Amino acid sequence: MPRHAYKRLSVKPDKVYQSLEVAKFINYVMLEGKKSVAERLVYDVFEKLKSQGQEPIKVFHQAIDNVSPLHEVKPRRLGGASYLVPIEVRRSRKLYLALNWIITAARARSNKEFHSFAGKLLAEITDAAKNLGAAVTKKAQTEKLAETNKAFSHLKW
């Protein structure tokens, strides 16, 4: 237990879309403190979505909804054995997991078809919005693991 109350940092909405989710996404994309580079990447992806005739915020929120898990497992030790106990995911953790899975899946895409990270990110967001891609697969694996360990749900505490 912490000795003091944890003060959660507040995130300001981004400059262009006034969205907290986009601001968090920019912060998660950022490497080595280079926020302007991350902003340029994310806004380039959204501009490409606009040029394809789609609403970027709507597609982005659809991708988040399709990737965010409902349940995950946490290990609990009981009597020398470790059990994977399924728990419901909080709203803030859902957003964190969804955004990180999208970014991780985009980074894992091959360089043969895309020449930049913006192209990989665009492809992963559009795939996630269509309920396809590696991030959606990761969600399915997580929820399947929680479903198979449903028998241990009485160990929640």
N, C-alpha and C positions, 0 to 999 in steps of 0.2 A: 504494500500500500504506500502511496506517496505521502510525504510528510506535509505537503501543502496542497491546496486546491489547484488543479490544472487550469490555466487560463488559455482557452483556445484562441489562436490568432484569427483575426477576421481578414477575409480576402475582399478587396474592392472589385467591383465589376470592371470588365475590360473597357477600353476606350471606344471601340467601334460599335459593338453589339450590346453593350450594357448588360452582359450576362455573367453571372458568377461561375457557371460551368465552363464557359470559354476562358475565363481568367484562370481557373484552376488547371484547365487543359494546357494553357500556355506555360504555367509554372511547372507542370509535369514534363512537358517537352523540353524545357530549358536544361542545358548542360553547362556546367562550369560557370554559372551565374550570368550567362549571356542572354538576358531576357529579350533584347531587341532582335536577336537572331531567331529566337523561338516565336516571337510575335510575328515576324515577317513570314516564317514558315506556315504558321496556322492561318494567317490572313491570306496568304497565297492559295492555300488549299480551299478556303472559303470563296475566294474570287473565282477559282476554277469551277467550283460547284455552281456559282452564279452563272458563269458563262455556259454551263451545260444546261441551263434553264431550270435549275432546282433552287429551292430556298435553303441556304446553308444552315441556318439555325434549326430548321425543321428536320433536315437530314441528320444533323449532329445529335439532336435530342432523340430521334428515332434509333440511331446507332447506340446511344447510351442505354435506352430502354431495352434494346435487344441483347445487350451484353451484360447488363447488371444482374447478378444472381439473386435469387430469393433466399437460398439456404447455403451454408458452407459448414465445414466440420472443424471442430477444435479438439485437440487431444486432451483427455482428462486421465489422470492416474488414479487408479482405485485398486488397492490391495496388491500392489506390485505389477499390475497389468495396465497397459495404456489403451484406452478406448477412444475411438473417433466419434465424438458426439455431435450430431447435427444441430445447428442453431440458426435462427433467422438473422439475416444481415440487416444492420442499421442503415438508414438512408444515406448517411455521410460515407459509410464504408462501401455501400453499393456504388456510389459515384467514384470513389477512389479506385475500387477494383476495376470498374468498367473502363475508366480512362487509362489506367496503367496497362490493362490487357490490350487495349487498342494500340497503344504506343509500342508495347513489346512485340505485338504481332506485326506491326508496320516495320519495326527494326529488323525483324527476322525474315522479311520478304527478300527474295533474291534480287541481286543487282542487275541481272540480265534484262529484265523487262522494264525496270525503272532506273533512271539515271540520278535521281535525287531523292532525298528523304521526303520531300513534299509530295512527290508522285506516289511513293509507298503509302504515305499517310492518307492521301486522297483515296487510293484504292481500298485501303482497309476500312475507312469510314463509310464509303459507299457499299462495300460488302457487308459491313455490320448493319447498315440501315436496311439491307435486303435480307437480313438474317442468314448471312453466309460468312465465311472467313474464319481465320484462326482464333479470333477473340470470341466469337460465338461458340466455337468448338470448346474453348477453355471453360466457358460458362456451362456448357452441357456436361463436361467432365466433372466439374465441381458439384453441380446439382445431382448428377448420377451417384457420386460418392456419398453425398448426404442422404440420398434415397436408400442406398444399400445399407447404410449404418443407422437406419431409422429405428432399429431395435434397441439402440442405446440412448434414445432420446430421453428416457427417464433419468439419465445421469446428469441432466442440466442443473447447474447451480451457480 
